[in-house]
Amino acid sequence: MTKATETLVPDHASAHQDHHHGAPKGIMRWLLTTNHKDIGTLYLWFAFIMFLVGGAMAMVIRAELFQPGLQIVDPNFFNQMTTVHGLIMVFGAVMPAFTGLANWLIPMMIGAPDMALPRMNNWSFWILPFAFAILLGSLFVEGGGPAFGWTFYAPLSTTYSSDSTALFVFSVHIMGISSIMGAINVIVTIFNMRAPGMSWMKMPLFVWTWLITAFLLIAVMPVLAGAVTMVLTDKFFGTSFFDAAGGGDPVMFQHIFWFFGHPEVYIMILPAFGIISQIVPTFARKPLFGYASMVYATASIALLSFIVWAHHMFTTGMPVFAEMFFMFATMLISVPTGVKVFNWVATMWRGAMTFEIPMLFALAFIVLFTIGGLSGLMLAITPVDFQYHDTYFVVAHFHYVLVTGAVFSIMAAVYYWLPKWTGKMFNITLAKWHFWCSLISVNVLFFPMHFVGLAGMPRRIPDYSLQFADYNQWISIGGFAFGLSQLIFLTLVIKACKKQGEPVSDRVWEGAQGLEWEIPSPAPYHTFETPPVVK
Amino acid sequence: MATSSAQHRKLTLRLVIIVIGMFGFGFALVPLYDVFCDITGINGKTQNSAAVWQSGQIDNSRSITVEFITRTNSGMSWEFTAQTQRISVHPGEVNTVSFYVRNPARNNIIAQAIPSVSPGQAALYLNKTECFCFNQQALQAGQEAWMPMSFYVDPDLPEDITYFTLQYTLYDVTDRAADLTDNENPFLRQPVSGSR
């Protein structure tokens, strides 16, 4: 609730910060840092680099699919590209970006001086580059990297995979440990380090959504670690978890994987809901409509995420009653999600709206995420899922919720808080170019995928029937344009990090509410060493 | 800050316990899955041990068609066919169907047959009194065998099921099986003279 942010920052706090030591210099500052702002910056840059690497792989995929037939890469390499693109975007781009935002913002939003476990924070970031070095390195070993899809279904990942699967398993273990440590840090920080007066129902929604996300992370990341361990032992040590000949069951892999995988989907979208819930009230100049219902809706989505996993498996031959259960449970999720969308709309209703860059991304998020949610509702319907399963319709669905959903929310967050971080307004002309180029190209890229999917084009195949050729050319052109648009973003962020631009006020945005806007711009290296009093 | 590092440590410890517990839960899903499928029969797996037939329960008013499908896993060289593609049975009566296997390879191979019933619910009502699938089967190079499978359908089979399919997939388990001599095939026929 934004009225929570009527605060009292003690006078001596700012004076104290002036004579406190600033950031150390050189590379050791970044290697040894325990400062939540430094670690947040590291996470965000790492996520951005991974976003560009994973994006380059998407460019390879779209180049191959520009025309029917095989022309640029061989099918095995194509499969490696789809697999590693998915893994990098999920575990390397979206999740670290949210963790970076959590590091930067949660202490500033709840009035804490730092994260609760700063040394573990350093570790949880610095093991990530090794995880992805191993994953990317596996592309260059004999037999190639992982080529079984990011879902690594057995027996594709056991019987039919290359020996580099061991590297894949090891890197997923490290990513999992990193996420779990990050999540523990978030929970301990929020539980123990809130400023006096910052009660649960006064916490900003970004903090709430991250708290719930962190609980999802510690609940399901260990299950993923278990699943990859079983793949490892099945492949190399003669166990038969997923091998029918030894008494196992390959369908069980899908149950275990999606028991992790569906909550994982919400791990990648709940913090986005939090970001949008911060940005919309600022630029509508009204408090968020239905704060309490937002909190309860987030918690409901998180709980429901544990009982819907088998909607990814409708075609595995489940009995009808199980399909009915998972169909209705899945549809139930659209109720709390709908509450959120209506609350954002109601927040804007009769507000004094302005359309700065963060708001543009937030509005694009609300519209396009809802399109992705709607195609998800279509996929939940069991009989029609038999037609849509593993087609480009599914690809269209999850790219709408993850690119125009999660990624757009991250961009909105960067535009919203970047001036607070650097103390300078970013280049608004470049930002407008970035927004409009991204918005148009992302729809040219993903919207026609609905049509080719409904017409039956299967996903993860490097070739396709001739009748899909026209649409695929449009999709590829959209893809290249979207990829190039992100170079505008890169340029803008580099300029901002070099502290170019107009200085901004402490509040930055006229309607901004919250503790992070009470401190100076740029945010000092140490903040809230004396906790503020929240009234 | 009002909070001490002891408080952080306590909460962290609790969260780490949850993490370890969930890692264990991931593995606990394996037996849970088997138990759940045993009770509900929803993954089409039949019992792995022989059922005992009770006489006097034959329901002559119903006929159930049972279809047999045989296949070998990739990399498995055996010939594998059923004596008949489908039979019609009354619930409660015991029928025996034989399956033919031949090992055309030049080496000895141990096989394991894995059954799967479709629709899955029928698996709960398919009772086998004898089956080659209960054990591993060994054949030396060039050997062949007829392997029997006796079964009856439980009269409690739901009314709406009139037809089900029993599929056997034969896996090569030579690498993980015990020594070939420990697995003398009880259904073995001597190699036909003149064959290789």
Interface residues (C-beta under 8 A of the other chain):
Chain A: A112 P113 A116 L117 I180 I184 I187 V188 F191 N192 M193 P196 I218 A219 V220 M221 P222 V223 L224 A225 G226 A227 M230 G238 F241 A244 A245 G246 D249 V251 M252 H255 I256 F259 F260 G317 M318 P319 A322 P531
Chain B: M1 A2 T3 Q7 H8 L11 T12 L15 V16 I18 V19 I20 G21 M22 F23 F25 G26 F27 L29 V30 Y33 D34 C37 T40 I42 N43 G44 K45 N73 Q112 I114 S118 P119 G120 Q121 T169 Y171 D172 V173 R176
